[in-house]
Amino acid sequence: MTYDRRFASTWQLLLDAICTVIGLGGERPPPIILSSLPDLPYARDGREDRAPLSFIQGPPGRIVSLAVGLRAALPDTPLVLIMNADSVTLGTNHLIHAARRNIAMTLLLLRSDVTSSLDAGDGDRTGWALPDYQRELETAARPLDWVTALDAAFVGRATLRDPDGLAALVHDALAARGFSVLGVIDDAKLPTGVLSRAPAPEYFDAYRRWSRSFMRLAPASHGAAPAERAVPRLGSPLARCEVRIAGLGGHGVKLAGTVLSEAAGLNEGRYATQRGEYGSATRGGPSMVDVVLGSEPITYPSADHPDVMVALTERSARQYAQAIRPGGRMIVDPDEVPSPPPGALAVPITALAREHTGKPIAAGMVAVGCVAALTGAVSLDSLRERIAEHVPASAAARNIAACEAGYHAALAALEGASHHG
């Protein structure tokens, strides 16, 4: 650096940190910057120009939504979001959904005083305004508190007084496989309670040590790319495989997603993610789970274009049939879907569940067996082990039998379709 950092602007220090990270990125593409702040000038070496980065500016909620789309379109490109802590309240729902789905992006959350004038007064404006009676019942949420509660892949705080430390944290955050948040402050001695109620830096150092096991990253020294911990990969190579199982509460859909993702990830040594959508009713409301499997890291966990879709109701068959990937397969329960979409395979899933367990809730286990038959991503042995882990011992054998029945029924349906084709 040829300029005096003591007089550098916030924007310049942030972009310099990101540019430093680019130099450590190796073959990684340069990041795309999405900011709710104006596109401020970037002065370096006496010249004022735009930063050598792709830059998108917009409202907080909109840039988070855009980042989700960019992640799906550009899975290998780092995404850096820059927001003032005041504006995070406008995009909180978007941020929470991205964090819950662990969509890979890094948010630099700037405390208000970083972007405010010196006479602006107290910069602690990250809490929501609450009525007096409500303030007595609950404390104001803090951004770093809720991303920690959501088990973000990386959470930390950095100060502009230490630009090299900021760059090191940005480097580690971009290396994390998932949603990351860095609170950026001006005064390194910022008191507890501003961006979070937990003390810094000890709390966030401990969090980062914990999250490294979650990220499957070994501890990294600053200035070098983090080394990936050796994780055995057992099965044959598998391209990204998207699975969606949809039905009603009471079909065991959520458990089906857990069994399938754990069988692939813990038993088969593949990468696997799971996310679900469930209605407020515990029985009878719409229920859906997405499981994504593969031999490569998964940066986006939704099955927007399933390779295999299992529809347990007429509504789910109609709702998701058009989303299936070309060449993908839909399995329907003919008792529940009397008019299946063209090309759908018919497997009496609920009937098989009742036959083997006496209850429709085992429909999810039958569905998992169907998925295993059509994808080859997991073995019956792996599914048997995971079912035994999650089902009471008295019911494990019956649920395993239901899974096996689904597996063989799906193979028979596939063979019949090939003969008729």
ZIRA-V736413 format. One record per pair of residues at least 6 apart in sequence whose C-alpha atoms are under 8 Angstrom apart, sorted by sequence separation. I is the first residue (numbers start at 1). J is the second residue. D is the distance in Angstrom with one decimal. If there is no record, write none. Layout:
BEGIN
((I J D) (I J D))
END
This chain:
BEGIN
((42 48 5.6) (43 49 6.2) (57 63 7.4) (71 77 7.5) (159 165 7.8) (160 166 7.0) (174 180 7.6) (192 198 6.1) (193 199 7.9) (212 218 6.5) (220 226 4.7) (247 253 6.9) (264 270 5.5) (265 271 5.5) (279 285 5.2) (292 298 7.6) (311 317 5.2) (324 330 7.6) (334 340 7.4) (353 359 6.3) (354 360 5.6) (372 378 5.6) (41 48 6.3) (42 49 5.3) (56 63 7.9) (113 120 7.9) (116 123 7.8) (148 155 6.8) (158 165 7.0) (159 166 6.5) (173 180 5.8) (192 199 5.2) (212 219 7.0) (219 226 6.8) (220 227 6.8) (246 253 6.9) (264 271 7.2) (265 272 5.4) (278 285 7.3) (279 286 5.5) (353 360 5.6) (372 379 6.6) (5 13 7.8) (22 30 6.0) (41 49 6.1) (42 50 5.4) (71 79 7.7) (147 155 7.4) (158 166 5.4) (173 181 7.6) (191 199 7.8) (192 200 7.2) (218 226 6.5) (219 227 7.7) (245 253 6.7) (264 272 6.4) (278 286 6.1) (279 287 6.4) (332 340 6.9) (353 361 7.3) (354 362 7.5) (372 380 7.4) (388 396 5.4) (391 399 7.8) (22 31 7.7) (41 50 6.1) (42 51 5.7) (113 122 7.7) (173 182 8.0) (217 226 6.6) (218 227 5.7) (278 287 4.5) (292 301 6.1) (321 330 7.5) (351 360 7.8) (353 362 5.0) (387 396 6.7) (388 397 7.9) (41 51 7.9) (113 123 4.8) (130 140 7.7) (209 219 7.7) (217 227 6.3) (218 228 6.0) (262 272 7.6) (277 287 5.9) (278 288 6.4) (291 301 7.3) (292 302 7.1) (350 360 5.6) (353 363 5.1) (112 123 4.9) (113 124 7.9) (129 140 8.0) (144 155 7.2) (158 169 7.3) (217 228 4.9) (218 229 5.5) (261 272 5.5) (276 287 7.6) (277 288 5.2) (290 301 7.5) (291 302 7.4) (292 303 6.6) (352 363 7.6) (369 380 7.5) (67 79 7.0) (111 123 7.1) (112 124 6.7) (128 140 6.1) (144 156 8.0) (170 182 7.7) (183 195 7.0) (216 228 6.5) (217 229 5.5) (245 257 7.8) (261 273 6.3) (276 288 5.5) (277 289 6.3) (290 302 6.0) (291 303 6.9) (332 344 6.5) (334 346 5.7) (350 362 7.7) (353 365 7.8) (387 399 7.3) (388 400 7.9) (111 124 7.5) (112 125 6.9) (127 140 5.2) (128 141 7.2) (156 169 7.6) (169 182 7.9) (216 229 5.8) (261 274 6.4) (276 289 4.0) (290 303 5.5) (330 343 7.5) (331 344 5.6) (332 345 6.2) (333 346 5.9) (334 347 6.7) (335 348 6.7) (350 363 5.2) (353 366 6.5) (387 400 6.7) (112 126 7.9) (127 141 6.0) (275 289 5.7) (276 290 6.0) (329 343 7.7) (330 344 4.9) (331 345 4.7) (332 346 5.2) (333 347 5.3) (334 348 6.1) (349 363 5.8) (352 366 7.2) (111 126 8.0) (127 142 6.3) (274 289 7.1) (275 290 5.3) (309 324 7.1) (317 332 7.3) (329 344 6.7) (330 345 6.2) (331 346 5.9) (332 347 6.2) (333 348 5.0) (126 142 6.6) (258 274 7.1) (274 290 5.6) (275 291 6.7) (308 324 7.5) (329 345 7.6) (331 347 6.7) (332 348 7.8) (333 349 5.5) (350 366 8.0) (384 400 5.8) (64 81 7.7) (126 143 7.6) (257 274 6.4) (274 291 4.5) (306 323 6.9) (307 324 6.3) (332 349 8.0) (333 350 7.1) (349 366 6.0) (383 400 8.0) (39 57 7.0) (63 81 7.8) (155 173 7.9) (257 275 8.0) (273 291 5.6) (274 292 6.6) (305 323 5.1) (306 324 4.9) (307 325 5.7) (349 367 6.8) (38 57 6.8) (154 173 6.0) (272 291 7.0) (273 292 5.3) (304 323 6.6) (305 324 4.9) (306 325 5.7) (311 330 7.3) (313 332 7.7) (33 53 7.1) (35 55 7.7) (37 57 6.9) (272 292 5.5) (273 293 6.8) (304 324 8.0) (305 325 5.0) (307 327 7.5) (308 328 5.8) (309 329 6.3) (310 330 5.8) (311 331 6.2) (312 332 6.0) (313 333 7.3) (317 337 7.4) (321 341 6.9) (32 53 6.6) (33 54 6.0) (34 55 6.0) (35 56 6.3) (36 57 5.7) (37 58 7.7) (88 109 8.0) (272 293 4.5) (307 328 4.4) (308 329 4.9) (309 330 4.6) (310 331 4.7) (311 332 4.9) (312 333 5.5) (31 53 7.1) (32 54 5.0) (33 55 4.8) (34 56 4.7) (35 57 4.9) (36 58 5.2) (154 176 6.6) (254 276 7.0) (271 293 5.7) (272 294 6.7) (306 328 6.9) (307 329 6.2) (308 330 5.8) (309 331 6.2) (310 332 6.0) (311 333 6.8) (314 336 6.1) (30 53 7.2) (31 54 7.2) (32 55 6.1) (33 56 6.1) (34 57 5.8) (35 58 6.4) (36 59 5.3) (60 83 7.0) (153 176 6.2) (270 293 6.8) (271 294 5.4) (308 331 7.7) (313 336 5.3) (314 337 4.7) (317 340 7.2) (318 341 7.7) (32 56 7.7) (34 58 7.6) (36 60 5.4) (81 105 7.4) (83 107 7.4) (85 109 5.6) (153 177 6.7) (154 178 7.8) (158 182 6.8) (160 184 7.0) (270 294 5.8) (271 295 5.9) (312 336 6.6) (313 337 5.9) (314 338 7.7) (317 341 7.4) (380 404 7.3) (35 60 7.6) (79 104 7.6) (80 105 6.2) (81 106 6.0) (82 107 5.9) (83 108 6.3) (84 109 5.8) (85 110 5.3) (86 111 7.7) (153 178 5.3) (154 179 6.9) (155 180 5.8) (156 181 6.5) (157 182 5.2) (158 183 6.2) (159 184 5.5) (160 185 6.3) (161 186 6.4) (270 295 5.4) (271 296 6.4) (273 298 7.4) (312 337 7.5) (314 339 8.0) (78 104 7.9) (79 105 5.0) (80 106 4.9) (81 107 4.5) (82 108 4.8) (83 109 5.2) (84 110 4.7) (85 111 5.1) (86 112 6.4) (152 178 7.1) (153 179 5.5) (154 180 4.6) (155 181 5.0) (156 182 4.8) (157 183 4.5) (158 184 5.0) (159 185 4.8) (160 186 5.2) (161 187 7.1) (270 296 7.8) (271 297 6.0) (272 298 7.2) (275 301 6.9) (314 340 7.9) (15 42 7.9) (36 63 7.4) (60 87 6.5) (64 91 7.4) (78 105 6.8) (79 106 6.2) (80 107 5.8) (81 108 6.0) (82 109 6.1) (83 110 6.0) (84 111 6.2) (85 112 5.8) (152 179 5.4) (153 180 5.7) (154 181 6.4) (155 182 5.8) (156 183 6.3) (157 184 5.8) (158 185 6.3) (159 186 5.3) (160 187 7.7) (161 188 7.1) (271 298 6.8) (274 301 6.7) (275 302 7.0) (35 63 7.1) (60 88 6.6) (78 106 8.0) (80 108 7.2) (82 110 7.4) (84 112 6.2) (152 180 6.0) (157 185 7.4) (159 187 6.5) (273 301 5.7) (274 302 8.0) (11 40 6.8) (34 63 6.2) (61 90 6.1) (62 91 7.7) (65 94 6.7) (152 181 7.7) (159 188 5.6) (249 278 7.5) (264 293 7.0) (11 41 7.9) (12 42 5.8) (60 90 6.2) (61 91 3.9) (64 94 6.2) (68 98 7.4) (158 188 7.8) (249 279 7.7) (261 291 6.3) (11 42 7.2) (12 43 6.8) (60 91 5.2) (61 92 7.4) (64 95 6.7) (84 115 7.4) (260 291 7.5) (261 292 7.7) (71 103 7.5) (249 281 7.1) (250 282 7.0) (257 289 5.9) (261 293 7.4) (34 67 7.6) (61 94 6.0) (71 104 7.1) (235 268 5.8) (249 282 5.5) (250 283 5.1) (254 287 7.7) (257 290 7.0) (370 403 7.8) (61 95 7.8) (64 98 8.0) (71 105 7.9) (147 181 7.5) (234 268 5.6) (235 269 6.7) (249 283 4.4) (250 284 6.6) (253 287 6.6) (254 288 7.4) (257 291 6.2) (365 399 6.5) (369 403 4.6) (373 407 5.2) (68 103 7.1) (233 268 7.3) (234 269 5.1) (235 270 7.1) (248 283 7.0) (249 284 5.0) (253 288 6.5) (254 289 6.2) (365 400 7.5) (368 403 6.4) (369 404 5.9) (372 407 6.6) (373 408 7.4) (15 51 7.2) (233 269 4.6) (234 270 7.3) (248 284 5.2) (249 285 5.3) (253 289 6.5) (366 402 5.3) (367 403 7.2) (369 405 7.3) (370 406 5.0) (371 407 7.5) (374 410 7.2) (89 126 7.7) (144 181 7.4) (178 215 7.8) (232 269 6.1) (233 270 6.1) (248 285 5.3) (249 286 6.2) (312 349 7.6) (362 399 6.4) (365 402 6.2) (366 403 4.4) (369 406 4.7) (370 407 4.6) (373 410 6.3) (374 411 7.3) (67 105 7.5) (88 126 7.9) (177 215 5.8) (231 269 7.8) (248 286 4.6) (249 287 5.5) (312 350 8.0) (357 395 7.7) (365 403 4.9) (366 404 7.3) (368 406 7.4) (369 407 4.1) (370 408 7.7) (373 411 6.0) (86 125 6.0) (89 128 7.6) (144 183 7.2) (176 215 6.0) (247 286 6.1) (248 287 4.8) (331 370 8.0) (363 402 8.0) (366 405 6.7) (367 406 6.3) (368 407 7.8) (369 408 7.9) (370 409 7.3) (85 125 7.5) (86 126 5.4) (246 286 7.7) (247 287 5.3) (248 288 7.7) (362 402 7.0) (366 406 4.4) (370 410 5.1) (3 44 7.3) (85 126 5.7) (176 217 7.7) (246 287 5.8) (247 288 6.3) (357 398 5.4) (365 406 7.8) (366 407 7.3) (369 410 7.9) (370 411 7.8) (2 44 7.9) (3 45 6.6) (246 288 4.2) (356 398 5.7) (357 399 6.5) (2 45 6.1) (157 200 7.4) (245 288 5.7) (246 289 6.5) (356 399 7.2) (1 45 8.0) (157 201 7.2) (244 288 7.1) (245 289 5.5) (32 77 7.3) (34 79 7.5) (37 82 7.3) (244 289 5.8) (245 290 6.7) (356 401 6.5) (357 402 7.2) (31 77 6.0) (32 78 6.4) (33 79 6.2) (34 80 6.2) (35 81 5.6) (36 82 6.5) (37 83 6.6) (244 290 4.6) (356 402 5.6) (29 76 7.3) (30 77 6.9) (31 78 4.5) (32 79 5.1) (33 80 5.0) (34 81 4.7) (35 82 4.6) (36 83 5.4) (37 84 7.3) (157 204 7.1) (243 290 5.7) (244 291 6.4) (28 76 7.4) (29 77 5.6) (30 78 6.9) (31 79 5.4) (32 80 6.2) (33 81 6.0) (34 82 6.3) (35 83 6.0) (36 84 7.3) (99 147 6.9) (156 204 5.2) (172 220 7.9) (242 290 7.3) (243 291 5.1) (28 77 7.2) (29 78 7.2) (31 80 6.6) (33 82 7.4) (155 204 6.6) (156 205 7.5) (242 291 6.1) (243 292 6.1) (353 402 5.7) (100 150 6.1) (102 152 6.7) (145 195 7.7) (175 225 7.8) (242 292 4.6) (352 402 6.4) (36 87 7.8) (96 147 7.5) (99 150 6.6) (100 151 7.9) (102 153 7.3) (142 193 7.9) (144 195 5.9) (145 196 5.3) (156 207 8.0) (175 226 7.1) (241 292 5.7) (242 293 6.5) (99 151 7.9) (100 152 7.7) (142 194 7.3) (143 195 6.0) (144 196 5.3) (145 197 7.1) (155 207 7.0) (156 208 7.4) (240 292 6.9) (241 293 5.1) (99 152 6.0) (142 195 5.4) (143 196 6.6) (145 198 7.8) (154 207 7.8) (155 208 6.7) (240 293 5.8) (241 294 6.0) (352 405 7.0) (96 150 7.9) (142 196 5.0) (154 208 6.2) (168 222 5.5) (171 225 8.0) (172 226 7.4) (239 293 8.0) (240 294 4.6) (352 406 7.4) (88 143 7.9) (142 197 7.3) (168 223 6.9) (238 293 7.8) (239 294 5.3) (240 295 7.3) (238 294 5.0) (239 295 6.3) (240 296 7.5) (154 211 6.3) (237 294 7.7) (238 295 5.1) (239 296 7.5) (310 367 6.7) (349 406 6.9) (153 211 5.9) (237 295 5.7) (240 298 7.9) (244 303 6.2) (347 406 7.6) (242 302 7.8) (243 303 6.1) (153 214 7.0) (242 303 5.0) (310 371 8.0) (153 215 6.4) (233 295 7.6) (242 304 7.9) (244 306 6.1) (347 409 6.3) (242 305 6.9) (243 306 5.2) (246 309 7.9) (308 371 6.8) (347 410 6.4) (106 170 8.0) (242 306 4.6) (243 307 6.0) (244 308 6.5) (245 309 5.9) (246 310 6.3) (247 311 6.2) (248 312 7.6) (241 306 7.5) (242 307 5.2) (243 308 5.0) (244 309 4.9) (245 310 4.7) (246 311 5.2) (247 312 4.6) (248 313 7.5) (345 410 7.7) (241 307 6.1) (242 308 6.7) (243 309 5.9) (244 310 6.3) (245 311 6.2) (246 312 6.1) (247 313 5.5) (308 374 7.5) (347 413 7.0) (106 173 6.4) (245 312 7.9) (246 313 7.6) (308 375 7.7) (346 413 6.6) (106 174 6.3) (126 194 7.3) (345 413 6.0) (105 174 7.4) (126 195 7.0) (247 316 6.5) (345 414 6.9) (114 184 7.9) (124 194 5.9) (246 316 6.0) (114 185 6.3) (104 176 7.8) (109 181 7.0) (111 183 7.0) (113 185 7.7) (114 186 5.8) (345 417 7.5) (104 177 6.0) (105 178 6.5) (106 179 6.1) (107 180 6.1) (108 181 6.1) (109 182 6.0) (110 183 6.1) (111 184 6.1) (113 186 7.3) (104 178 3.9) (105 179 5.1) (106 180 4.6) (107 181 4.7) (108 182 5.0) (109 183 4.8) (110 184 4.8) (111 185 5.5) (103 178 5.3) (104 179 4.7) (105 180 6.2) (106 181 5.7) (107 182 6.2) (108 183 6.1) (109 184 5.8) (110 185 6.4) (111 186 7.8) (102 178 4.8) (103 179 5.4) (104 180 7.4) (106 182 7.6) (108 184 6.5) (102 179 5.0) (99 179 5.5) (98 179 7.2) (111 195 7.4) (293 377 7.6) (78 174 6.5) (10 114 6.9) (10 115 7.2) (256 364 4.9) (260 368 6.4) (251 360 5.9) (252 361 4.8) (255 364 6.9) (256 365 5.8) (259 368 7.8) (250 360 7.1) (251 361 4.2) (252 362 6.0) (253 363 7.7) (254 364 7.9) (268 378 6.6) (250 361 5.2) (251 362 6.5) (252 363 6.3) (253 364 5.0) (256 367 7.4) (257 368 8.0) (251 363 5.3) (252 364 4.7) (256 368 6.0) (251 364 5.8) (252 365 7.4) (264 377 6.9) (264 378 5.7) (268 382 7.3) (263 378 6.5) (267 382 5.8) (260 378 7.8) (264 382 7.7) (263 382 5.2) (177 297 7.9) (263 383 5.7) (178 299 7.0) (177 299 7.1) (245 367 7.4) (263 385 7.8) (260 383 7.0) (263 386 6.1) (259 383 6.7) (262 386 6.9) (259 386 5.6) (243 371 7.7) (259 387 6.3) (259 390 7.8) (241 375 8.0) (238 377 7.3) (235 377 8.0) (17 163 6.5) (21 167 6.3) (13 160 7.1) (17 164 7.0) (20 167 6.5) (21 168 7.6) (24 171 7.9) (14 163 8.0) (17 166 6.5) (18 167 6.4) (21 170 7.1) (10 160 7.4) (13 163 6.6) (17 167 4.4) (21 171 5.5) (18 170 7.1) (17 170 7.5) (101 275 6.8) (104 299 5.9) (103 299 6.1) (104 300 7.5) (103 300 5.7) (102 300 7.8) (103 301 7.3) (24 223 6.7) (101 300 7.9) (102 301 7.7) (24 224 6.7) (25 225 7.2) (101 301 6.5) (24 225 6.8) (75 299 6.2) (75 300 7.7) (72 299 7.8) (71 299 7.3) (72 300 6.2) (71 300 7.0))
END
